Every structure is written in C-alpha cells, then in structure tokens.
Amino acid sequence: MAGADIDVFVREVRFNGDGLVAVVAVDDKRGDVLMMAWMNEEAVRRTLQSGDVHYWSRSRGTLWRKGETSGQTQTLKSMAIDCDGDTLLVRVEQKGVACHTGRRTCFYREWREGKLVITHEVEVAPDTLYGKK
C-alpha cells in the first residue's frame, strides 16, 4: 500500500486515549478467530507497509512483530475498520499457532451447557516457542 493510501486509512482509525486500537485477528482461509490484541499508529503503518502483522504490547510497552520470538508469524491478507473506527479486523495467514499457550487460537475456553470447556489443546509447548523461563 502506498504511503498516501496508508495515511487515508490511518485517518479513519479512532485510537483510544492511550493511542491504541483493538484488533481482532482471523484466519483468512478457515475463518477462525485467532486472537485479540492492540495496535498503535506505528503498528498499523508497519503492518500495512510490510504485510507482516505488528502489534503493540501493553505489558512490555513496545511494538512487536507477530512471530519475532516464536516463529509463529502472521501475514496480512486484509485489514478492515469497524463502523465506529475503534476496532480493526485483520485477516491473516497464520503460520503455526497464534496463542502464546501453544494453541491455535487464544479463544480455547468456551462456556457450553453450563460449564467451561477446553476446545483447543496445546499443539506446541510454550517452552518450545519462547524458551524456558
């Protein structure tokens, strides 16, 4: 995406008081909701420029490219803005698992028939993704 086009897109985003916007990542082929994270303006711009999905880590206070530590990358297929401009939807090609717990999705716990059910098992041990802590 060209710089001027990126500027037009970014102007439509309503960042919150902390300069962040909520982002929902969906697997482009399967339609699975993979994760929810945050982007600041730089993360939005880098994602649109490079095609590698970048997020803002609130806990670390830094920009990060998905998969830079784990190798479990996300390649941008599309980015959409909701009607209020305060949430983004990124459709991605997910390489490996999306969740730091080693599961395909961060949404692996569901309330079903009056109880909490684990819907996705660990596919990759977190120690394998991030090293032992």
N, C-alpha and C positions, 0 to 999 in steps of 0.2 A: 504494500500500500504506500502510495506517495505521501510525502510529508504534509502537503496541503490537505489531502484527504484525511490523514490522521488527525490533523487539527480540527477539522469539521466534526469528526467522530467524537473526539475528546470534549469538545464544547457541549455536546449533548449529555455528557455524564454528570450527574449530580453527586459529587463526592460529599461525604458527611463532614462533620466538624473536625474530625481527625485527618481529613484529606483522603479518606478511603471509600471504596465502593464494594459492596458484597458481590461475589462471583460464584455462580454455580457451574461446575464442570460436568459435562455429559459426554459419554462415549458416542462418537459420531456414527458408528456403524450399529451398535447394539441398543443405543438409547438409554443405557443405564446412567443414573445419576451417580457420579463418582465421588464428588467432594464439594464442599463449600469453603471458600477462602476469601481473602481480601486483596484488592489491588489499589495502589495509589496511582497517580497520573503517570509516573515513570514506568510502572509495571505495565499499564495499558499500552503506552507508547512502544516499549520494548517488545511486547508480545505482538503488536501489530506490525512492527518493523521486521522482526526476526522470524516470526512463526513459531518460536519456542515460547511456551507459556511461562510467564513470570508472575509472581505474587509478592505481596508484602507480608512479612512475618510480624505480627503484633508482639509476640513474645520475645523475639530477638531484635525487633526494631530495625529490620533490614530487608532489602529486596532479595529475592531468591528465584532462581530458575528451577522449575519443577524437574526433579531428577538429577540436579547437580551433585548431590551426595549419593543418592541411592541408585542412580541409573534408570529409574522408572519415569521416563520422560513423557511430556505431553506436547504434541504438535497441534497447533491451532488449525482448525478447519473453518470455523466461523465464529464471530462474536456479535451478539445482539444485545440491545439495550431494552429494558422493560419500559412500559408506558410512563412511569414516573421518572425514569432516568437514574434511579438509585440502585439498580441491580443489573448485573451483566450475566449473560448466559454464554459460556464458551463451549463450543462443540469441538472435541479433541480426538486425536488418535492417541490412545493411551498405550504406552509400551510398558508391559508388566503390570504391577499393582498400583493403585492410586493412594492407598491408605498407609500411613506410617506404621500401622499394626501388622502390615503384610497381607492385608485383604484387598480384594479387587476394588471395593468401594468403602468409603468411610461410613456409609449407611448400612451397617451389617446387623443392626439390632432393630427388631420390629415388635410392636405390640400386636399380638394376634390372639384372638379368642381368650382374652383376659390374662395373658401372660407375655412376658418378654421372651422373644425367640431369637437365637443367633441364626442369621440367614446366609452368612458367608464365612467360611472357615479361613484360617490363615493359609495363604499359598506360599509365602516366603517369610522365613523367620526374620523378625526385625533386626536381629544381630547381623544377619547376612546383608541387609540393606544398609545399615548405618554403623556397623561395628559394635562391639560390646561397650557398654557404658559403665 
